Amino acid sequence: MAKNPVRILVTGAAGQIGYAIVPMIARGVMLGLDQSVILHLLDVEPAAEALNGVKMELIDAAFPLLKGVVATTDVVEACKDVNIAVMVGGFPRKEGMERKDVMSKNVSIYKAQAAALEQHAAKDCKVLVVANPANTNALILKEFAPSIPEKNITCLTRLDHNRALGQISERLNVQVSDVKNVIIWGNHSSTQYPDVNHATVTTSSGGKRVRELVADDHWLNTDFIATVQQRGAAIIKARKLSSALSAASAACDHIRDWVLGTPKGTWVSMGVYSDGSYGIQPGLIYSFPVTCEKGQWSIVQGLKIDEFSRKKMDATANELMEEKSLAYSCLK
């Protein structure tokens, strides 16, 4: 029996990440090759012409799974009946801007978009915030869309997770698909903590711990962490543009695993609403290791946390608490 098309909102759809992600979604990368989709593309008025160009290209690509395209600058029209919302649009930090200025701009954007989702999206809508500061933008969205369940509002740290997998794969010269269970703790920022203490590599003689195979704790505790934390800046330096392809791919991974489930024995990293697990203050959107089943995520429990990890996890939580205070001060 044919499945009903899923309506997927992409905000900032005329931008770099938007342009990279819409063909991935239309090809079935996000929800599978048996799931048709209707794309809702939203951008700001100055980008209306470029947005229409994206719509034209989607039509020209003749994607079999794509059953319709709504391209609009009207937030209400964009949010109508959407089942999944990928929030890529936001206000980027520009030279000379203070963090509070950027936060203030994004608070007003996410407040307005939250209100539209609250009133017009499908009741079970799953939300993924990509635009930075992603964790805090997601928190603002949650605040102003109270009828959307808190478990349905997440932010993207899968890009950092995938970056960590990539670095281990390169270091050990193994296939990235054989590396699993790295963790990104905390904020999608340079304070995030990429943790390999529980990560393994599938070898011909079974699963081996990453720490044992790398056999260089100094590298794992310094350069590896810094490389993952600073990878976005390194890509900007190399491309003169921010990472779009990898961000779009990670967003598809995040939604796919959330909707279709994680493989048995494997967890992924998602920015989710803290319930106090691992001593992280409730009320923050914080990246944890999660497994997903039947459209629901669950935080992986019972992992041993050493002293080094505890300090890193607390430092990134402290930054999130500061961001939360700053964002709430912009609401006054």
C-alpha positions as MATLAB code, in Angstrom:
seq = 'MAKNPVRILVTGAAGQIGYAIVPMIARGVMLGLDQSVILHLLDVEPAAEALNGVKMELIDAAFPLLKGVVATTDVVEACKDVNIAVMVGGFPRKEGMERKDVMSKNVSIYKAQAAALEQHAAKDCKVLVVANPANTNALILKEFAPSIPEKNITCLTRLDHNRALGQISERLNVQVSDVKNVIIWGNHSSTQYPDVNHATVTTSSGGKRVRELVADDHWLNTDFIATVQQRGAAIIKARKLSSALSAASAACDHIRDWVLGTPKGTWVSMGVYSDGSYGIQPGLIYSFPVTCEKGQWSIVQGLKIDEFSRKKMDATANELMEEKSLAYSCLK';
ca = [
       0.000    0.000    0.000;
       1.373    3.420   -0.978;
       2.407    5.650    1.930;
       1.006    9.173    2.159;
       3.590   11.834    1.287;
       5.406   13.388    4.263;
       5.465   17.185    4.304;
       8.953   18.492    5.116;
       9.692   22.136    5.854;
      13.158   23.519    5.112;
      13.716   27.105    6.263;
      16.540   29.150    4.748;
      15.910   26.986    1.685;
      17.592   29.326   -0.823;
      20.833   29.282    1.177;
      23.816   26.963    0.894;
      22.626   24.198    3.224;
      19.091   24.479    1.852;
      20.360   24.055   -1.707;
      22.365   20.983   -0.639;
      19.626   19.318    1.417;
      16.545   19.605   -0.797;
      17.800   17.208   -3.507;
      18.888   14.746   -0.805;
      15.380   14.771    0.683;
      13.766   14.505   -2.757;
      15.984   11.491   -3.583;
      14.931    9.582   -0.459;
      18.154   10.051    1.537;
      16.221   11.336    4.566;
      13.191    9.031    4.767;
      13.968    6.129    2.448;
      13.343    5.157   -1.144;
       9.744    4.099   -0.462;
       8.586    7.394    1.100;
       7.235   10.189   -1.088;
       7.615   13.783    0.109;
       6.192   17.267   -0.372;
       8.773   19.991    0.216;
       7.833   23.268    1.919;
      10.601   25.796    1.257;
      10.747   29.042    3.264;
      13.119   31.973    2.968;
      13.127   35.714    3.542;
      11.697   38.205    1.043;
      15.090   39.322   -0.406;
      15.764   35.657   -1.306;
      12.372   35.088   -3.000;
      13.777   35.020   -6.530;
      16.578   32.601   -5.607;
      14.007   30.446   -3.785;
      11.903   30.273   -6.927;
      15.038   29.194   -8.794;
      15.459   26.297   -6.350;
      11.831   25.290   -6.974;
      12.454   25.389  -10.742;
      15.458   23.099  -10.360;
      13.519   20.641   -8.200;
      10.869   20.442  -10.931;
      13.588   20.052  -13.602;
      15.228   17.187  -11.686;
      12.009   15.114  -12.014;
      12.475   13.299   -8.699;
       9.995   10.372   -8.600;
       9.492   10.699   -4.817;
       8.787   14.443   -4.914;
       5.013   14.952   -4.979;
       4.936   18.719   -4.621;
       6.900   21.887   -3.789;
       5.636   24.889   -1.822;
       8.132   27.764   -2.125;
       7.150   30.816   -0.092;
       8.245   33.760    2.027;
       5.086   33.421    4.159;
       5.852   31.539    7.383;
       2.218   30.461    7.897;
       1.952   28.948    4.404;
       5.332   27.261    4.871;
       4.364   25.625    8.190;
       0.926   24.371    7.150;
       0.509   20.662    8.043;
       4.258   19.919    8.003;
       5.333   16.631    9.619;
       9.048   17.433    9.801;
      10.684   20.860   10.115;
      14.374   21.381    9.337;
      15.223   24.853   10.607;
      18.243   25.961    8.592;
      17.408   29.669    8.422;
      18.913   31.965   11.017;
      20.868   35.176   11.381;
      24.616   34.565   10.940;
      27.160   36.389   13.049;
      28.822   39.143   11.056;
      32.118   40.877   11.660;
      31.985   43.280   14.571;
      28.771   41.822   16.009;
      28.528   40.937   19.680;
      27.112   37.548   20.663;
      24.146   39.271   22.255;
      23.292   41.005   18.946;
      23.288   37.677   17.093;
      21.295   36.044   19.885;
      18.738   38.854   19.832;
      18.215   38.494   16.041;
      17.828   34.714   16.295;
      15.503   34.894   19.295;
      13.087   37.044   17.274;
      13.329   34.699   14.216;
      12.760   31.541   16.270;
       9.993   33.092   18.328;
       8.039   33.911   15.127;
       8.706   30.524   13.515;
       7.772   28.697   16.729;
       4.426   30.507   16.800;
       3.724   29.473   13.175;
       4.688   25.830   13.819;
       2.599   25.833   16.992;
      -0.499   26.951   15.121;
      -0.122   25.355   11.696;
       2.194   22.299   11.746;
       0.936   18.730   12.169;
       0.512   17.899   15.873;
       3.267   15.245   15.825;
       5.724   17.492   13.927;
       9.393   16.610   14.498;
      11.699   19.643   14.574;
      15.433   19.758   13.873;
      17.238   23.069   14.419;
      20.407   23.480   12.342;
      20.990   27.264   12.439;
      23.429   28.465   15.082;
      23.364   28.858   18.009;
      21.470   25.599   17.368;
      20.939   24.385   20.948;
      19.654   27.733   22.172;
      17.573   28.409   19.036;
      15.901   25.038   19.707;
      15.271   26.049   23.323;
      13.595   29.304   22.224;
      11.505   27.379   19.719;
      10.407   24.983   22.467;
       9.482   27.931   24.698;
       7.183   29.466   22.073;
       5.662   26.259   20.710;
       4.413   24.732   23.969;
       2.003   22.311   22.300;
       4.815   20.601   20.369;
       6.087   17.837   22.712;
       9.538   18.672   24.115;
      10.811   15.309   22.809;
       9.965   16.509   19.285;
      12.349   19.487   19.378;
      16.006   18.678   18.720;
      19.146   20.308   17.373;
      21.884   19.070   15.071;
      25.050   17.638   16.589;
      25.139   14.733   14.134;
      27.526   16.778   11.990;
      30.015   16.820   14.882;
      29.336   13.110   15.503;
      30.061   12.317   11.843;
      33.187   14.487   11.942;
      34.427   12.460   14.931;
      33.744    9.181   13.087;
      35.633   10.556   10.077;
      38.698   11.544   12.123;
      38.930    8.088   13.757;
      38.459    6.371   10.405;
      41.277    8.470    8.862;
      43.615    7.926   11.811;
      43.152    4.138   11.813;
      42.788    3.796    8.029;
      39.510    1.883    8.402;
      36.113    2.299    6.756;
      34.020    4.958    8.500;
      31.090    2.501    8.502;
      33.160    0.229   10.799;
      33.492    2.944   13.490;
      30.592    3.465   15.894;
      29.470    4.889   19.220;
      31.492    8.066   19.455;
      29.590   10.679   21.486;
      29.224   14.427   21.171;
      28.311   15.894   24.552;
      26.887   19.369   25.002;
      26.740   22.409   22.762;
      27.175   22.577   18.990;
      30.045   25.006   19.522;
      33.767   24.891   20.158;
      33.106   23.731   23.759;
      31.451   20.478   22.601;
      33.125   17.327   23.906;
      33.797   14.591   21.327;
      34.193   11.432   23.466;
      35.632    8.126   22.174;
      35.758    6.279   25.500;
      32.898    3.969   24.459;
      33.564    3.933   20.713;
      34.469    0.739   18.872;
      35.757   -0.388   15.483;
      34.537   -3.563   13.785;
      37.602   -5.618   12.785;
      38.045   -9.099   11.310;
      38.457  -10.367   14.881;
      35.368   -8.572   16.270;
      34.729   -5.196   17.919;
      37.789   -3.394   19.322;
      37.840   -0.252   21.440;
      38.965    2.896   19.619;
      41.259    3.910   22.500;
      43.038    0.572   22.351;
      43.487    0.707   18.550;
      44.626    4.339   18.401;
      46.980    3.697   21.350;
      47.712    7.406   21.734;
      45.761    8.971   24.604;
      47.525   12.292   24.145;
      46.213   12.621   20.563;
      42.709   11.506   21.570;
      42.590   13.964   24.481;
      44.023   16.968   22.586;
      44.351   17.148   18.781;
      41.399   14.855   18.025;
      39.050   16.903   20.243;
      40.325   20.232   18.885;
      40.033   19.076   15.253;
      36.389   18.063   15.689;
      35.587   21.223   17.676;
      37.220   23.507   15.082;
      36.324   21.613   11.904;
      33.691   24.147   10.840;
      36.237   26.983   11.020;
      38.778   24.885    9.073;
      36.247   24.349    6.273;
      35.429   28.081    6.121;
      39.177   28.769    5.834;
      39.525   26.242    3.001;
      36.297   26.923    1.052;
      35.721   30.562    2.012;
      32.189   29.269    2.695;
      30.724   27.321    5.609;
      30.162   23.563    5.478;
      26.926   22.913    3.600;
      27.203   19.469    2.019;
      28.239   17.765    5.277;
      25.668   19.704    7.325;
      22.881   18.748    4.904;
      23.969   15.104    4.936;
      24.101   15.067    8.765;
      20.604   16.591    8.982;
      19.312   13.773    6.758;
      21.102   11.220    8.981;
      19.573   12.786   12.120;
      15.989   12.662   10.814;
      16.381    9.244    9.177;
      17.603    7.586   12.369;
      15.004    9.412   14.489;
      12.119    8.325   12.228;
      13.326    4.901   11.064;
      15.439    3.867   14.090;
      19.118    3.339   14.904;
      20.763   -0.020   14.152;
      20.879   -2.430   17.109;
      23.912   -1.792   19.312;
      24.583    1.630   17.781;
      23.875    5.055   19.196;
      24.083    8.519   17.634;
      24.415   12.049   19.014;
      21.412   14.387   19.097;
      20.813   17.699   20.845;
      17.775   16.920   22.991;
      15.938   18.300   26.003;
      17.865   17.293   29.127;
      16.016   15.234   31.730;
      18.904   15.424   34.214;
      20.772   12.387   32.809;
      24.527   12.374   33.534;
      24.062   15.290   35.950;
      23.208   17.762   33.165;
      20.793   20.438   34.319;
      17.237   19.806   33.090;
      15.877   22.524   30.819;
      18.872   22.706   28.466;
      19.017   21.344   24.913;
      22.215   19.306   25.258;
      23.802   16.712   22.994;
      23.622   13.165   24.379;
      24.142    9.671   22.988;
      20.706    8.374   21.970;
      19.100    5.341   20.397;
      15.921    5.693   18.349;
      13.016    3.329   17.871;
       9.522    3.834   16.410;
      10.054    7.574   16.007;
      11.217    8.149   19.611;
      14.713    8.841   20.939;
      16.034    7.644   24.311;
      19.208    8.773   26.058;
      21.686    5.909   26.471;
      22.015    5.330   30.218;
      24.714    3.884   32.475;
      27.860    4.911   30.600;
      30.910    5.316   32.827;
      32.145    8.916   32.916;
      35.768    9.535   33.924;
      37.073   12.719   35.542;
      38.451   14.154   32.265;
      35.055   13.677   30.592;
      33.144   15.103   33.549;
      35.069   18.385   33.345;
      34.503   18.687   29.593;
      30.787   17.832   29.903;
      30.312   20.415   32.651;
      32.215   23.127   30.743;
      29.937   22.821   27.707;
      26.846   22.702   29.981;
      28.016   25.942   31.618;
      28.279   27.606   28.210;
      24.718   26.480   27.412;
      23.466   27.948   30.692;
      25.135   31.261   29.797;
      23.556   31.177   26.310;
      20.162   30.424   27.828;
      20.447   33.434   30.180;
      21.537   35.656   27.288;
      18.645   34.456   25.082;
      16.082   34.974   27.855;
      17.448   38.462   28.512;
      16.680   39.246   24.824;
      13.041   38.340   25.460;
      12.584   41.035   28.102;
];
